[in-house]
Amino acid sequence: MMNVTILAVESGKEADSLDVLLSIGEEKKSFRFIREFDLIGGHKIQIIKHEDKFWDTFKFNQHIVFKVTELVLGKYRGEVLELPADLGEFGRKVKAIALQKAVQTPS
C-alpha cells in the first residue's frame, strides 16, 4: 500500500482552474481541476471537473477522490488549506474496494 498526500493546490493557467499536486508513495503527480457554472431550476450551481487521468488513477480509490474534491472546493471558497494533508492509502483494485467499504461503514 502507498500513502497519498496532497502537497499543493494552486491556481492553474486556465481561467478558474486549479493544479493539484499529489504524492502517491514516492511518486508525484499533478492534476488539473476546472470550475464551471450552470443554471438549474433558476439556481446557479458550480461544477468541478477534473482531467481524465485523475479518474484513471483513482477510480478504485473513491475515498481519495472524495477528500481531494473537498479540498478543491474549499480552495474555490477561499478557505486556507493546511497542506500537506494525508489523504489515505492508495490501493489496487481489490484492496481499494475494501478501503472504500471501510470508509463508508460507520463504526
C-alpha positions as CSV (number, residue, x, y, z in Angstrom):
1,M,0.0,0.0,0.0
2,M,1.1,3.5,-0.7
3,N,0.1,6.6,1.2
4,V,-1.4,9.6,-0.8
5,T,-0.7,13.1,0.3
6,I,-1.9,16.4,-1.2
7,L,1.1,18.7,-1.4
8,A,-0.3,21.8,-3.1
9,V,-3.4,23.4,-4.6
10,E,-2.5,26.3,-6.8
11,S,-4.2,28.5,-9.5
12,G,-3.8,27.0,-12.9
13,K,-3.0,28.6,-16.3
14,E,-6.6,28.4,-17.5
15,A,-9.4,30.6,-16.1
16,D,-11.0,29.2,-12.9
17,S,-8.6,26.2,-12.9
18,L,-6.6,24.7,-10.1
19,D,-3.5,22.5,-10.3
20,V,-3.4,19.9,-7.5
21,L,0.0,18.2,-6.7
22,L,-0.3,14.8,-5.0
23,S,2.3,12.3,-3.9
24,I,1.4,8.6,-4.2
25,G,4.1,6.8,-2.3
26,E,7.4,8.3,-3.7
27,E,5.8,9.4,-7.0
28,K,4.4,13.0,-7.5
29,K,1.5,13.6,-9.9
30,S,-0.2,16.8,-10.9
31,F,-3.9,17.0,-11.9
32,R,-5.9,20.0,-13.2
33,F,-9.4,20.8,-11.9
34,I,-11.7,23.3,-13.6
35,R,-14.8,25.0,-12.1
36,E,-17.7,25.8,-14.3
37,F,-21.1,27.2,-13.5
38,D,-24.6,26.1,-14.7
39,L,-28.1,27.3,-14.1
40,I,-30.5,24.6,-12.9
41,G,-34.1,25.5,-11.9
42,G,-33.1,29.1,-11.6
43,H,-30.2,28.4,-9.3
44,K,-26.6,28.9,-10.2
45,I,-24.5,25.8,-9.3
46,Q,-20.8,25.2,-9.6
47,I,-19.5,22.1,-11.3
48,I,-16.0,20.8,-10.6
49,K,-14.4,18.8,-13.4
50,H,-11.1,17.0,-13.4
51,E,-8.8,15.6,-16.0
52,D,-9.5,12.1,-17.2
53,K,-6.1,11.0,-15.8
54,F,-7.3,11.8,-12.3
55,W,-10.2,9.4,-12.7
56,D,-8.0,6.8,-14.3
57,T,-5.6,7.0,-11.4
58,F,-8.1,6.9,-8.6
59,K,-11.2,5.1,-10.0
60,F,-10.8,2.3,-7.4
61,N,-9.9,4.8,-4.6
62,Q,-13.1,6.8,-4.2
63,H,-12.1,7.7,-0.6
64,I,-9.2,9.7,-2.0
65,V,-11.4,11.3,-4.8
66,F,-13.8,12.5,-2.1
67,K,-11.1,14.1,0.0
68,V,-9.3,15.8,-2.9
69,T,-12.7,17.1,-4.1
70,E,-13.5,18.5,-0.7
71,L,-10.1,20.3,-0.6
72,V,-10.5,21.7,-4.1
73,L,-14.0,23.0,-3.2
74,G,-12.5,24.6,-0.1
75,K,-9.9,26.4,-2.2
76,Y,-12.6,27.7,-4.6
77,R,-14.4,29.0,-1.5
78,G,-11.3,30.9,-0.4
79,E,-10.5,28.7,2.5
80,V,-6.9,28.4,3.7
81,L,-5.8,24.8,3.3
82,E,-3.5,23.2,5.7
83,L,-1.0,21.3,3.5
84,P,0.5,18.9,3.1
85,A,-2.5,16.8,4.1
86,D,-2.7,13.0,4.3
87,L,-5.5,11.5,2.2
88,G,-5.2,7.9,3.0
89,E,-3.9,4.7,1.4
90,F,-3.8,4.1,-2.3
91,G,-4.8,0.5,-3.2
92,R,-5.0,-1.5,-6.3
93,K,-8.5,-2.7,-7.3
94,V,-9.3,-5.4,-4.7
95,K,-7.6,-3.6,-1.7
96,A,-9.0,-0.2,-2.8
97,I,-12.6,-1.6,-2.8
98,A,-12.1,-2.9,0.7
99,L,-10.8,0.5,1.8
100,Q,-13.8,2.2,0.3
101,K,-16.1,-0.1,2.2
102,A,-14.2,0.6,5.5
103,V,-14.6,4.3,4.9
104,Q,-18.3,4.1,4.2
105,T,-19.2,1.7,7.0
106,P,-20.0,3.5,10.3
107,S,-18.1,2.3,13.3
